[in-house]
């Protein structure tokens, strides 16, 4: 057989390779987001034509992006974590109280205090991830019940630390103010103001961190053994166990990474809000779950994509902006629209699951 014939046979095999459900859902999510945003530009105009509008979506949802990525990891393994919203709230309150107390007592320099506040945020997230991971993976408690308890515990701890809003005084916490005010200019992307001057688009430092988390977790899921284990465990626990995969350890690590993302996402929320409050991040866990589902992650496990989750966050935020731009500023219109959108994606997932199941039966 000649080399040319072998190349043709390989190309034929590649063409015959079926599109996986993960990639199919990703394509649907990306298509929906692009169509939605282009429609907003064409029919609504307003701020949607300015690049800064897109970056504002990222600025306002950097925390949600990281939380959703952590949620995606757990959902891929067939679990769920509804504590991430209250963990975010706890991180904000603990960090705010620590920085204010440090400024009053003068325990350490401002720059060191900011670093310690970051470590506190990561420590809180990891603590929740480790404890919940142990209960879910090794004691085999239901993820929903365990993380529900974690949600109530985090809410109670937040109120114990302080039951009122705690604002950061920028004058005595200049290092934190400088960090939270840092913006990255996007070269060659922007718009012209009324004076005809070019104003580059800017993104907060939280967006840079959030996109870095997306890249890291995308690489983890796509090209590492642990990432493949997540999909295998979510697809079928028994089959994964027969393949020699440590199912309990895999589930544990998924919850640990989700907790770590909650810590990071909580601090990004803190950087954006510059305060602590028992009302912060209310409903963030529901938005994270919705973003993951819209991004193509299936509740049954075994299917999901971090890049799809990014598009899910963008889609969720875009639909909210569209509803507001239409003059429907009452919050229930946004909730109704998100609910409809979520139901549509769940229906699409169900149809895809049925089609794939029938194809597998026909092959057998």
Phi, psi and omega per residue, in radians:
X1 nan 2.321 -3.112
X2 -1.328 2.887 -3.141
X3 -1.143 -0.645 3.140
X4 -1.119 -0.686 3.123
X5 -1.128 -0.712 3.116
X6 -1.096 -0.717 3.128
X7 -1.103 -0.733 3.125
X8 -1.108 -0.716 3.128
X9 -1.115 -0.702 3.121
X10 -1.118 -0.740 3.126
X11 -1.105 -0.660 3.098
X12 -1.120 -0.713 3.114
X13 -1.110 -0.697 3.120
X14 -1.103 -0.700 -3.137
X15 -1.187 -0.525 -3.115
X16 -1.415 -0.242 -3.124
X17 -1.110 2.119 -3.084
X18 -1.197 2.644 3.096
X19 -1.301 2.171 -3.111
X20 -1.230 2.751 -3.130
X21 -1.116 -0.576 3.104
X22 -1.094 -0.846 -3.132
X23 -1.192 -0.606 3.130
X24 -1.142 -0.792 3.109
X25 -1.140 -0.620 3.105
X26 -1.116 -0.767 3.124
X27 -1.074 -0.728 3.129
X28 -1.105 -0.772 -3.121
X29 -1.097 -0.828 -3.132
X30 -1.092 -0.734 3.139
X31 -1.097 -0.757 3.138
X32 -1.098 -0.775 -3.125
X33 -1.105 -0.835 -3.123
X34 -1.086 -0.764 3.122
X35 -1.078 -0.744 -3.124
X36 -1.118 -0.796 -3.086
X37 -1.224 -0.715 3.106
X38 -1.130 -0.643 3.103
X39 -1.128 -0.680 3.107
X40 -1.121 -0.685 3.127
X41 -1.146 -0.743 -3.057
X42 -1.286 -0.815 -2.985
X43 -1.658 -0.441 -3.108
X44 -1.850 -0.601 -3.120
X45 1.091 -1.962 3.116
X46 0.820 -2.270 -3.085
X47 -1.380 -0.219 -3.074
X48 -1.146 -0.384 -3.141
X49 -1.364 -0.245 -3.123
X50 -1.628 2.321 3.125
X51 -0.996 -0.512 -3.107
X52 -1.106 -0.500 3.106
X53 -1.056 -0.743 3.134
X54 -1.117 -0.755 -3.131
X55 -1.247 -0.479 3.058
X56 -1.147 -0.602 3.067
X57 -1.060 -0.757 3.108
X58 -1.190 -0.712 3.132
X59 -1.028 -0.741 -3.086
X60 -1.373 -0.295 -3.027
X61 -2.189 0.377 3.105
X62 -1.069 -0.737 3.116
X63 -1.114 -0.810 3.138
X64 -1.071 -0.624 3.128
X65 -1.055 -0.799 -3.128
X66 -1.197 -0.735 3.096
X67 -1.056 -0.721 -3.123
X68 -1.165 -0.630 3.098
X69 -1.113 -0.767 3.086
X70 -1.104 -0.717 3.111
X71 -1.093 -0.655 3.136
X72 -1.078 -0.733 3.125
X73 -1.031 -0.795 -3.123
X74 -1.188 -0.710 -3.120
X75 -1.190 -0.554 3.086
X76 -1.086 -0.608 3.125
X77 -1.430 0.029 3.109
X78 1.626 0.160 -3.127
X79 -1.893 -2.888 3.095
X80 -2.793 2.728 3.126
X81 -2.458 1.825 -3.108
X82 -1.718 0.250 -3.139
X83 -1.661 -0.155 -2.967
X84 -1.100 -0.546 3.136
X85 -1.153 -0.824 3.138
X86 -1.272 -0.512 3.031
X87 -1.115 -0.710 3.059
X88 -1.022 -0.785 3.122
X89 -1.076 -0.762 3.131
X90 -1.114 -0.723 3.114
X91 -1.059 -0.794 3.136
X92 -1.056 -0.821 -3.096
X93 -1.154 -0.801 -3.127
X94 -1.089 -0.737 -3.128
X95 -1.169 -0.732 -3.117
X96 -1.140 -0.796 -3.138
X97 -1.126 -0.716 3.133
X98 -1.090 -0.830 -3.119
X99 -1.114 -0.722 3.127
X100 -1.167 -0.730 3.112
X101 -1.146 -0.644 3.118
X102 -1.153 -0.665 3.129
X103 -1.168 -0.541 3.130
X104 -1.349 -0.791 -3.057
X105 -1.511 -0.366 -3.134
X106 1.142 0.727 -3.087
X107 -1.193 -0.719 -3.103
X108 -2.572 2.854 3.099
X109 -1.036 2.699 -3.077
X110 -0.994 -0.777 -3.128
X111 -1.073 -0.727 3.112
X112 -1.145 -0.659 -3.135
X113 -1.105 -0.666 3.109
X114 -1.110 -0.735 3.109
X115 -1.102 -0.755 3.129
X116 -1.109 -0.672 3.108
X117 -1.105 -0.613 3.055
X118 -1.131 -0.748 3.123
X119 -1.126 -0.633 3.074
X120 -1.077 -0.768 3.136
X121 -1.078 -0.818 3.136
X122 -1.140 -0.663 3.137
X123 -1.119 -0.738 3.114
X124 -1.096 -0.812 3.141
X125 -1.084 -0.774 3.135
X126 -1.141 -0.676 3.134
X127 -1.051 -0.804 3.106
X128 -1.132 -0.738 -3.125
X129 -1.109 -0.754 -3.114
X130 -1.167 -0.860 -3.098
X131 -1.118 -0.833 3.133
X132 -1.156 -0.636 3.106
X133 -1.115 -0.704 3.108
X134 -1.116 -0.754 -3.121
X135 -1.173 -0.679 -3.106
X136 -1.342 -0.834 -2.999
X137 -1.390 -0.819 -2.989
X138 -1.698 -0.508 3.069
X139 -1.716 -0.098 3.033
X140 1.027 0.665 2.992
X141 -1.380 2.738 3.128
X142 -1.172 2.261 -3.117
X143 -0.977 -0.664 -3.110
X144 -1.100 -0.788 -3.103
X145 -1.183 -0.750 -3.124
X146 -1.097 -0.838 -3.099
X147 -1.302 -0.423 3.012
X148 -1.131 -0.762 3.072
X149 -1.093 -0.701 3.097
X150 -1.097 -0.648 3.124
X151 -1.112 -0.810 3.131
X152 -1.157 -0.663 3.131
X153 -1.121 -0.788 3.129
X154 -1.109 -0.682 3.123
X155 -1.118 -0.743 3.119
X156 -1.146 -0.736 3.131
X157 -1.118 -0.637 3.101
X158 -1.063 -0.782 -3.125
X159 -1.203 -0.594 3.106
X160 -1.116 -0.735 3.130
X161 -1.093 -0.839 3.084
X162 -2.919 2.331 -3.106
X163 -1.637 -0.062 3.136
X164 -1.987 2.989 3.088
X165 -1.248 2.386 3.133
X166 -2.079 1.938 3.124
X167 -1.636 2.571 3.105
X168 -1.522 2.196 3.092
X169 -1.396 1.932 -3.059
X170 -1.143 -0.465 -3.095
X171 -1.204 -0.682 -3.109
X172 -1.700 -0.122 3.080
X173 -2.173 1.010 -3.061
X174 -1.139 -0.582 -3.134
X175 -1.123 -0.751 3.099
X176 -1.180 -0.693 3.118
X177 -1.061 -0.731 3.137
X178 -1.124 -0.712 -3.136
X179 -1.169 -0.816 -3.093
X180 -1.228 -0.377 3.138
X181 -1.605 -0.099 -3.109
X182 -1.142 2.272 3.103
X183 -2.255 2.542 3.141
X184 -1.841 2.137 3.108
X185 -1.385 2.364 3.136
X186 -1.625 1.948 -3.075
X187 -1.114 2.441 3.056
X188 1.148 0.117 3.111
X189 -2.137 2.176 -3.116
X190 2.972 -2.741 -3.123
X191 -2.600 2.922 -3.138
X192 -1.715 2.377 3.104
X193 -1.468 -3.059 -3.087
X194 -1.126 -0.455 3.138
X195 -1.445 -0.024 3.138
X196 1.468 0.196 3.136
X197 -1.589 2.457 3.136
X198 -1.378 2.183 3.134
X199 -1.981 1.945 -3.120
X200 -1.197 2.592 3.076
X201 -1.240 2.584 -3.114
X202 -2.226 2.635 3.090
X203 -2.281 2.478 3.126
X204 -1.233 2.836 -3.129
X205 -1.086 -0.483 3.112
X206 -1.102 -0.562 3.119
X207 -1.156 -0.714 3.116
X208 -1.069 -0.779 3.122
X209 -1.127 -0.763 -3.122
X210 -1.083 -0.763 3.119
X211 -1.186 -0.571 3.078
X212 -1.131 -0.691 3.084
X213 -1.102 -0.723 3.109
X214 -1.024 -0.823 -3.118
X215 -1.107 -0.795 -3.111
X216 -1.083 -0.820 -3.110
X217 -1.259 -0.536 3.054
X218 -1.088 -0.787 3.098
X219 -1.113 -0.718 3.137
X220 -1.021 -0.815 -3.092
X221 -1.283 -0.562 -2.998
X222 -1.557 -0.608 -2.964
X223 -2.225 0.257 3.104
X224 -2.109 2.778 3.126
X225 -1.135 -0.696 3.133
X226 -1.065 -0.724 3.114
X227 -1.074 -0.749 3.102
X228 -1.127 -0.606 3.106
X229 -1.137 -0.663 3.098
X230 -0.996 -0.824 -3.131
X231 -1.154 -0.712 -3.115
X232 -1.127 -0.759 -3.137
X233 -1.158 -0.718 3.117
X234 -1.193 -0.560 3.139
X235 -1.235 -0.825 3.141
X236 -2.880 1.976 -3.109
X237 -1.039 -0.793 -3.071
X238 -1.157 -0.762 3.115
X239 -1.111 -0.710 3.112
X240 -1.095 -0.699 3.112
X241 -1.131 -0.674 3.120
X242 -1.193 -0.461 3.104
X243 -1.415 0.022 3.120
X244 1.552 0.212 3.138
X245 -1.463 2.341 3.079
X246 -1.363 1.663 -3.027
X247 -1.104 -0.757 -3.104
X248 -1.124 -0.772 3.130
X249 -1.125 -0.678 -3.138
X250 -1.108 -0.794 3.102
X251 -1.117 -0.705 3.120
X252 -1.043 -0.819 -3.121
X253 -1.147 -0.586 3.093
X254 -1.079 -0.757 3.132
X255 -1.234 -0.610 3.097
X256 -1.114 -0.792 3.119
X257 -1.134 -0.637 3.094
X258 -1.136 -0.717 3.089
X259 -1.111 -0.710 3.095
X260 -1.087 -0.724 3.089
X261 -1.120 -0.617 3.097
X262 -1.129 -0.676 3.089
X263 -1.130 -0.800 3.127
X264 -1.140 -0.830 3.135
X265 -1.078 -0.641 3.101
X266 -1.102 -0.704 -3.138
X267 -1.249 -0.606 3.066
X268 -1.125 -0.660 3.062
X269 -1.106 -0.709 3.118
X270 -1.097 -0.720 3.103
X271 -1.105 -0.624 -3.111
X272 -1.365 -0.733 -3.082
X273 -1.476 -0.481 -3.117
X274 0.982 0.647 3.137
X275 -2.875 2.947 3.015
X276 -2.129 2.465 -3.124
X277 -2.783 2.498 3.073
X278 -1.085 -0.248 -3.119
X279 -1.689 -0.049 -3.135
X280 -1.134 2.558 3.039
X281 1.003 0.507 3.092
X282 -1.125 2.183 -3.127
X283 1.378 0.143 -3.117
X284 -1.109 -0.597 3.140
X285 -1.145 -0.639 3.109
X286 -1.207 -0.690 3.084
X287 -1.144 -0.622 3.112
X288 -1.151 -0.751 3.109
X289 -1.121 -0.780 3.140
X290 -1.087 -0.738 3.139
X291 -1.105 -0.693 3.126
X292 -1.147 -0.740 -3.141
X293 -1.170 -0.798 3.103
X294 -1.079 -0.554 3.117
X295 -1.339 -0.027 3.055
X296 1.826 0.136 3.089
X297 -1.480 2.254 -3.084
X298 -1.633 2.443 -3.126
X299 -1.127 -0.430 -3.128
X300 -1.313 -0.234 3.108
X301 1.630 2.847 3.057
X302 1.491 -0.127 -3.100
X303 -2.365 2.293 3.115
X304 2.954 2.795 -3.111
X305 -2.656 2.253 -3.096
X306 -1.112 -0.689 3.105
X307 -1.121 -0.615 3.062
X308 -1.123 -0.644 3.095
X309 -1.105 -0.703 3.060
X310 -1.007 -0.811 3.119
X311 -1.159 -0.560 3.095
X312 -1.125 -0.754 3.092
X313 -1.091 -0.781 3.140
X314 -1.118 -0.699 3.139
X315 -1.141 -0.774 -3.131
X316 -1.070 -0.755 -3.128
X317 -1.242 -0.648 3.136
X318 -1.130 -0.754 -3.130
X319 -1.122 -0.599 3.083
X320 -1.152 -0.733 3.122
X321 -1.155 -0.644 3.119
X322 -1.121 -0.786 3.133
X323 -1.063 -0.737 3.119
X324 -1.137 -0.719 -3.133
X325 -1.134 -0.460 3.110
X326 -1.360 -0.027 3.123
X327 1.586 0.066 3.128
X328 -1.610 1.311 -3.031
X329 -1.455 -0.208 3.090
X330 -1.119 2.340 -3.014
X331 -1.066 -0.471 -3.092
X332 -1.205 -0.469 3.090
X333 -1.137 -0.709 3.094
X334 -1.104 -0.785 -3.128
X335 -1.100 -0.719 3.132
X336 -1.123 -0.744 -3.138
X337 -1.116 -0.762 3.116
X338 -1.108 -0.707 3.138
X339 -1.083 -0.757 3.123
X340 -1.102 -0.780 -3.138
X341 -1.083 -0.714 -3.140
X342 -1.151 -0.734 3.119
X343 -1.095 -0.682 3.121
X344 -1.084 -0.784 -3.131
X345 -1.187 -0.621 3.070
X346 -1.141 -0.671 3.097
X347 -1.124 -0.763 3.107
X348 -1.051 -0.751 3.122
X349 -1.077 -0.724 3.138
X350 -1.127 -0.744 3.123
X351 -1.096 -0.775 3.127
X352 -1.084 -0.715 3.131
X353 -1.084 -0.742 3.136
X354 -1.132 -0.768 -3.138
X355 -1.088 -0.788 -3.135
X356 -1.151 -0.660 3.126
X357 -1.118 -0.695 3.118
X358 -1.161 -0.680 3.122
X359 -1.106 -0.698 3.136
X360 -1.136 -0.689 3.116
X361 -1.155 -0.690 3.134
X362 -1.138 -0.645 3.118
X363 -1.128 -0.670 3.138
X364 -1.205 nan nan
